[in-house]
Amino acid sequence: MSLRAGLLTLFIAGASALAHQQQHQQHQQHQPELGPQPATVDLTAAPASSPTIPPWTAKLEPEPPRVHGDGKATRRPTRTVTRFTRQLDLVERDPDAGVQVEGTVIVRQDSSSSSSPSSSTSSSSSSDSTPSPLPSPFDNAPASIFKSPSSTNDACPTFMKKLLDDPTFKQCYPISMMLRTSTSFFEAEKQLVSIVRVLDATCAPDAAQCETFLTQAAKNLLDPSNCKTEYDAGQVQVTEALDGLRAYRVLRAATCLQDPATQNYCFASAVTNITNPSDIFLYSMPLGLSLPGASTPSCGVCTTQTMAVFHAATGDRGQQITGTYRDAARQVNTICGPGFVNDTATSAAGRAGAAAGDATTMLAVAFATLLSLVVLTW
């Protein structure tokens, strides 16, 4: 009898180890493959010219994980969000919002930043005939804002100045670089005409070619000879610049979507919607900001299409949307009904791996049951 008990104990221990190993493999198989997910949105606008990688850049490997000697990964700096609309302060008041609102945009110190009611009235006719300059990332702030106190040189400010002044960067006009960094972009959001001008400019260049340029720029930013020191130190502007570069493709696709019924930009409708400002929070998700718990996105075609773009992007583990999409999709489905948007994994390999893992589990259980019966009847 003691031999049977010993064999049974040995078998149970082996089965437990097998189940644990299978669960670990299943978890790994659920992870999507690295690399960009093929776009499902039509981005066929012809560029004015083909962007090229500038000579001052260098090919680098993807960013290595930041791990200290104690084996713990460095915590990313506190996420901040620009006041996308005049109603954005509801996030600060709402304890369920889940994000911290801070003034991180660089305010330009010029005469145009403040004007009296009389001057704005007198210049209204001239402003109608002469469009104001388009917004720019970081509002053309001095390059010194990219320097960390721990830096011993001006390598990062020099790199960022070259990037922001590069003709190809300006041609691509990435809206992802302005959502959290530009006061002038916030001002443009207040009027439908001005935000449409911005969207026309950002949606005109070829998305694939601009993505190539901006992805390489993101890798170059992390070169130790450029901004790696600032990024590791959590320098806010450098972190926001990197996030904007990496999120270009996703946000370009999302902000250029149009409502098929009205032919209006979905993003323009969201930022000018005074009745329900919640839709604008969707566009912060690719930058790593979760959808606030108190927000109630509208249940229309724009929400469906925007979430479809984000869902496709979750196949790329390098995109921050992978950490914000699932909870947001479930929240939208709670509001709009089950299945309104897709809240499942995008990776076919992950789903196949899950099915294979389930089959392995069933086989292990069956094998354990059979051997137990053999031992007990021995």
C-alpha positions as CSV (number, residue, x, y, z in Angstrom):
1,M,0.0,0.0,0.0
2,S,2.9,2.4,0.8
3,L,4.3,1.7,-2.7
4,R,1.0,2.7,-4.3
5,A,0.8,5.9,-2.2
6,G,4.4,6.8,-3.1
7,L,3.7,6.3,-6.8
8,L,0.5,8.3,-6.6
9,T,2.3,11.1,-4.8
10,L,5.1,11.2,-7.3
11,F,2.6,11.3,-10.2
12,I,0.5,14.1,-8.7
13,A,3.7,16.2,-8.3
14,G,4.7,15.5,-11.9
15,A,1.2,16.4,-13.2
16,S,1.3,19.6,-11.2
17,A,4.6,20.6,-12.7
18,L,3.3,19.8,-16.2
19,A,0.3,21.9,-15.7
20,H,2.4,24.8,-14.4
21,Q,4.7,24.6,-17.4
22,Q,1.8,24.5,-19.8
23,Q,0.2,27.6,-18.3
24,H,3.6,29.4,-18.6
25,Q,3.8,28.4,-22.3
26,Q,0.2,29.4,-22.9
27,H,0.9,32.9,-21.4
28,Q,3.9,33.3,-23.7
29,Q,1.8,32.2,-26.7
30,H,-0.8,34.8,-25.9
31,Q,1.8,37.6,-26.4
32,P,1.6,39.0,-29.9
33,E,4.6,38.9,-32.1
34,L,6.9,41.9,-32.2
35,G,6.8,44.1,-35.3
36,P,4.1,46.4,-36.7
37,Q,0.7,45.0,-37.4
38,P,-0.4,45.4,-41.1
39,A,-2.6,48.5,-41.3
40,T,-6.3,47.9,-42.0
41,V,-7.1,51.5,-42.7
42,D,-6.8,53.1,-46.1
43,L,-4.0,55.6,-46.0
44,T,-3.5,56.4,-49.7
45,A,-2.9,60.2,-49.6
46,A,-0.1,61.1,-51.9
47,P,2.9,62.9,-50.4
48,A,4.3,66.1,-51.8
49,S,7.7,64.3,-51.9
50,S,9.2,61.1,-50.6
51,P,10.7,61.5,-47.1
52,T,14.3,60.4,-46.6
53,I,16.3,59.5,-43.6
54,P,18.5,62.6,-42.9
55,P,22.3,62.1,-42.8
56,W,22.6,63.1,-39.2
57,T,20.8,59.9,-38.1
58,A,22.2,56.5,-37.5
59,K,20.6,53.1,-37.4
60,L,20.1,51.7,-33.9
61,E,18.7,48.6,-32.3
62,P,15.3,48.9,-30.6
63,E,15.3,50.4,-27.1
64,P,16.8,48.0,-24.5
65,P,14.8,47.5,-21.3
66,R,15.8,49.8,-18.5
67,V,16.7,47.4,-15.6
68,H,18.7,48.4,-12.5
69,G,21.2,46.2,-10.7
70,D,18.5,44.9,-8.3
71,G,16.6,43.5,-11.3
72,K,13.8,45.9,-11.0
73,A,12.7,47.8,-14.1
74,T,12.7,51.6,-14.1
75,R,9.3,53.0,-13.6
76,R,8.2,55.3,-16.4
77,P,7.5,59.0,-15.4
78,T,4.1,60.1,-14.4
79,R,1.8,60.3,-17.5
80,T,0.5,63.7,-18.2
81,V,-2.2,64.9,-20.4
82,T,-2.7,68.3,-22.1
83,R,-6.1,69.9,-21.8
84,F,-7.5,68.5,-25.1
85,T,-10.7,70.4,-24.7
86,R,-12.1,73.1,-22.4
87,Q,-14.0,70.3,-20.6
88,L,-11.0,68.2,-19.8
89,D,-10.8,69.5,-16.3
90,L,-13.6,66.9,-15.5
91,V,-10.9,64.3,-15.3
92,E,-9.1,66.2,-12.6
93,R,-12.4,66.5,-10.6
94,D,-13.4,62.8,-11.1
95,P,-11.7,60.3,-8.9
96,D,-12.5,57.5,-11.4
97,A,-10.6,59.2,-14.2
98,G,-7.4,57.3,-13.4
99,V,-5.0,59.9,-14.9
100,Q,-3.3,63.0,-13.5
101,V,-3.8,66.3,-15.3
102,E,-0.7,68.5,-15.3
103,G,0.2,71.6,-17.3
104,T,3.1,70.2,-19.3
105,V,2.7,72.2,-22.5
106,I,5.3,74.9,-23.2
107,V,3.6,78.3,-23.2
108,R,5.1,80.6,-25.8
109,Q,6.2,84.0,-24.3
110,D,5.3,86.3,-27.2
111,S,2.9,89.0,-27.8
112,S,0.4,86.7,-29.6
113,S,-0.1,84.6,-26.5
114,S,-2.1,87.4,-24.8
115,S,-4.5,89.8,-26.4
116,S,-7.2,92.1,-25.1
117,P,-10.9,91.8,-26.3
118,S,-10.6,95.0,-28.2
119,S,-7.5,93.9,-30.1
120,S,-9.0,90.5,-30.9
121,T,-12.1,92.2,-32.2
122,S,-10.2,94.7,-34.4
123,S,-8.0,92.0,-35.9
124,S,-10.8,89.5,-36.6
125,S,-11.3,90.6,-40.2
126,S,-7.6,90.3,-41.0
127,S,-7.3,86.9,-39.3
128,D,-10.1,85.6,-41.5
129,S,-8.3,86.5,-44.7
130,T,-4.8,85.5,-43.4
131,P,-4.8,82.1,-41.8
132,S,-2.6,81.8,-38.7
133,P,0.5,79.5,-38.8
134,L,-0.2,75.9,-38.2
135,P,0.6,74.6,-34.6
136,S,3.9,73.0,-34.0
137,P,5.2,70.4,-31.6
138,F,6.5,72.0,-28.3
139,D,5.4,75.4,-29.8
140,N,8.9,76.1,-31.1
141,A,10.2,76.3,-27.5
142,P,14.0,76.6,-27.0
143,A,15.9,73.3,-27.3
144,S,17.1,73.7,-23.7
145,I,13.8,72.2,-22.5
146,F,15.1,68.8,-23.6
147,K,18.1,68.9,-21.3
148,S,18.1,66.9,-18.1
149,P,19.8,68.3,-14.9
150,S,22.0,65.2,-14.9
151,S,23.2,65.8,-18.5
152,T,26.8,67.0,-18.9
153,N,26.4,68.3,-22.5
154,D,23.9,69.6,-25.0
155,A,23.7,66.5,-27.1
156,C,20.0,65.9,-26.6
157,P,18.9,69.5,-27.2
158,T,21.0,69.5,-30.3
159,F,19.4,66.3,-31.6
160,M,15.9,67.4,-30.9
161,K,16.4,70.8,-32.6
162,K,17.7,69.0,-35.7
163,L,14.7,66.6,-35.6
164,L,12.1,69.4,-35.2
165,D,13.7,71.5,-37.9
166,D,14.2,68.7,-40.4
167,P,12.2,69.3,-43.6
168,T,11.0,65.7,-43.7
169,F,9.7,66.0,-40.1
170,K,7.8,69.2,-41.0
171,Q,6.4,67.6,-44.1
172,C,5.1,64.6,-42.2
173,Y,3.6,67.0,-39.6
174,P,2.9,64.3,-37.0
175,I,-0.2,65.1,-34.9
176,S,1.0,62.5,-32.4
177,M,3.8,65.0,-31.5
178,M,1.3,67.8,-30.6
179,L,-1.5,66.2,-28.6
180,R,0.4,66.6,-25.3
181,T,3.0,69.2,-26.1
182,S,1.5,72.1,-28.0
183,T,-0.5,75.1,-26.7
184,S,-1.1,76.3,-30.2
185,F,-2.6,72.9,-31.1
186,F,-5.0,73.2,-28.1
187,E,-6.0,76.7,-29.4
188,A,-6.6,75.2,-32.8
189,E,-9.0,72.7,-31.4
190,K,-11.4,75.4,-30.2
191,Q,-12.5,76.1,-33.8
192,L,-13.7,73.7,-36.4
193,V,-12.0,75.5,-39.3
194,S,-8.6,75.7,-37.6
195,I,-8.6,72.0,-36.5
196,V,-9.6,70.9,-40.0
197,R,-6.6,72.8,-41.4
198,V,-4.4,70.9,-39.0
199,L,-5.9,67.6,-39.9
200,D,-5.6,68.3,-43.7
201,A,-1.9,69.0,-43.2
202,T,-1.2,65.9,-41.1
203,C,-3.3,63.5,-43.3
204,A,-1.8,64.6,-46.7
205,P,1.7,63.0,-46.5
206,D,2.3,59.3,-47.2
207,A,1.8,57.5,-43.9
208,A,4.1,54.6,-44.6
209,Q,7.1,56.7,-45.7
210,C,6.6,59.1,-42.7
211,E,6.4,56.1,-40.4
212,T,9.7,54.9,-41.6
213,F,11.3,58.3,-41.0
214,L,9.7,58.8,-37.5
215,T,10.4,55.2,-36.4
216,Q,14.0,55.6,-37.2
217,A,14.1,59.0,-35.4
218,A,12.6,57.3,-32.3
219,K,15.5,54.8,-32.3
220,N,18.0,57.5,-32.8
221,L,16.6,59.5,-29.9
222,L,17.6,56.6,-27.6
223,D,21.2,56.6,-28.8
224,P,23.5,57.2,-25.8
225,S,25.1,60.0,-27.9
226,N,21.7,61.7,-28.2
227,C,18.9,61.6,-25.5
228,K,19.4,58.2,-23.8
229,T,20.5,60.0,-20.6
230,E,17.5,62.3,-20.5
231,Y,15.1,59.4,-21.2
232,D,16.5,57.2,-18.5
233,A,16.3,60.2,-16.1
234,G,12.6,60.5,-16.9
235,Q,12.9,63.9,-18.6
236,V,9.3,64.8,-19.4
237,Q,9.7,66.5,-22.8
238,V,12.0,63.8,-24.1
239,T,9.6,61.0,-22.9
240,E,6.7,62.8,-24.6
241,A,8.7,63.2,-27.8
242,L,9.5,59.5,-27.9
243,D,5.9,58.5,-27.2
244,G,4.7,60.8,-30.0
245,L,7.2,59.4,-32.5
246,R,6.3,55.8,-31.8
247,A,2.5,56.5,-31.9
248,Y,2.6,58.3,-35.3
249,R,1.1,55.5,-37.4
250,V,-1.7,54.7,-35.0
251,L,-2.7,58.3,-34.3
252,R,-2.3,59.4,-37.9
253,A,-4.8,56.6,-38.9
254,A,-7.2,57.4,-36.1
255,T,-7.3,61.2,-36.5
256,C,-7.7,61.0,-40.3
257,L,-10.8,58.9,-40.1
258,Q,-13.9,60.5,-41.5
259,D,-17.6,60.0,-40.7
260,P,-19.0,58.3,-43.9
261,A,-22.3,60.1,-43.5
262,T,-21.0,63.6,-43.1
263,Q,-17.4,63.4,-44.5
264,N,-16.2,65.3,-41.4
265,Y,-13.1,64.3,-39.6
266,C,-14.1,62.2,-36.5
267,F,-11.3,63.9,-34.5
268,A,-12.7,67.3,-35.4
269,S,-16.2,66.3,-34.4
270,A,-14.8,65.0,-31.1
271,V,-12.9,68.1,-30.0
272,T,-15.7,70.4,-30.9
273,N,-18.4,68.3,-29.3
274,I,-19.5,70.5,-26.3
275,T,-22.3,68.1,-25.3
276,N,-20.2,65.0,-24.9
277,P,-16.4,65.7,-24.6
278,S,-15.6,62.1,-23.8
279,D,-14.8,61.0,-27.3
280,I,-11.6,63.0,-27.2
281,F,-10.1,60.8,-24.5
282,L,-9.9,57.9,-27.0
283,Y,-7.1,59.6,-28.8
284,S,-4.9,59.7,-25.7
285,M,-4.8,55.9,-25.5
286,P,-2.0,55.4,-28.0
287,L,0.2,57.7,-25.8
288,G,-0.3,55.4,-22.8
289,L,-3.2,57.1,-21.1
290,S,-6.1,55.0,-20.0
291,L,-9.6,55.9,-20.9
292,P,-11.0,57.7,-17.8
293,G,-13.5,55.6,-15.9
294,A,-16.1,58.4,-15.9
295,S,-16.0,59.0,-19.6
296,T,-18.9,57.9,-21.8
297,P,-17.8,57.7,-25.5
298,S,-20.6,58.1,-28.0
299,C,-21.9,55.0,-29.7
300,G,-21.4,56.0,-33.3
301,V,-19.5,55.0,-36.4
302,C,-16.5,57.2,-35.4
303,T,-16.0,55.3,-32.1
304,T,-16.3,52.0,-33.9
305,Q,-13.8,52.9,-36.6
306,T,-11.3,54.5,-34.1
307,M,-11.4,51.5,-31.8
308,A,-10.9,49.2,-34.9
309,V,-7.7,51.1,-35.7
310,F,-6.5,50.8,-32.1
311,H,-7.4,47.1,-32.1
312,A,-5.3,46.4,-35.1
313,A,-2.4,48.2,-33.5
314,T,-2.4,46.0,-30.4
315,G,-0.7,43.4,-32.5
316,D,2.5,45.4,-32.1
317,R,3.9,45.0,-28.5
318,G,6.0,48.1,-29.0
319,Q,2.8,50.3,-29.1
320,Q,1.5,51.6,-25.8
321,I,-2.1,51.0,-27.0
322,T,-1.5,47.4,-26.0
323,G,-1.7,48.4,-22.4
324,T,-4.8,50.7,-22.7
325,Y,-7.0,49.1,-25.3
326,R,-8.6,46.1,-23.6
327,D,-10.1,47.9,-20.6
328,A,-11.3,50.8,-22.9
329,A,-13.0,48.3,-25.2
330,R,-14.8,46.7,-22.4
331,Q,-15.8,50.1,-21.1
332,V,-17.2,51.1,-24.5
333,N,-19.1,47.8,-24.8
334,T,-20.6,48.3,-21.3
335,I,-21.9,51.7,-22.6
336,C,-22.8,50.8,-26.2
337,G,-23.7,47.1,-25.9
338,P,-21.8,43.8,-26.1
339,G,-19.8,43.4,-29.2
340,F,-19.9,47.1,-30.2
341,V,-16.1,47.0,-30.5
342,N,-13.7,44.1,-30.5
343,D,-12.2,43.4,-27.0
344,T,-10.3,40.2,-27.9
345,A,-6.7,39.6,-28.8
346,T,-5.6,40.5,-32.4
347,S,-2.9,37.8,-32.8
348,A,-4.0,34.7,-34.6
349,A,-0.9,33.0,-33.3
350,G,-2.0,33.9,-29.8
351,R,-5.5,32.4,-30.3
352,A,-4.0,29.3,-31.9
353,G,-1.6,29.0,-29.0
354,A,-4.4,29.3,-26.5
355,A,-6.3,26.5,-28.3
356,A,-3.2,24.4,-28.3
357,G,-2.6,25.1,-24.6
358,D,-6.2,24.1,-23.8
359,A,-5.7,20.8,-25.7
360,T,-2.5,20.1,-23.8
361,T,-4.2,20.8,-20.5
362,M,-7.1,18.3,-21.3
363,L,-4.5,15.7,-22.4
364,A,-2.6,16.1,-19.1
365,V,-5.8,15.8,-17.0
366,A,-6.9,12.7,-18.9
367,F,-3.4,11.1,-18.5
368,A,-3.4,11.9,-14.8
369,T,-6.8,10.3,-14.3
370,L,-5.9,7.2,-16.2
371,L,-2.6,6.7,-14.2
372,S,-4.4,7.3,-10.9
373,L,-6.9,4.6,-11.7
374,V,-4.1,2.2,-12.6
375,V,-2.2,2.9,-9.3
376,L,-5.3,2.6,-7.1
377,T,-6.3,-0.7,-8.6
378,W,-2.8,-2.1,-8.5
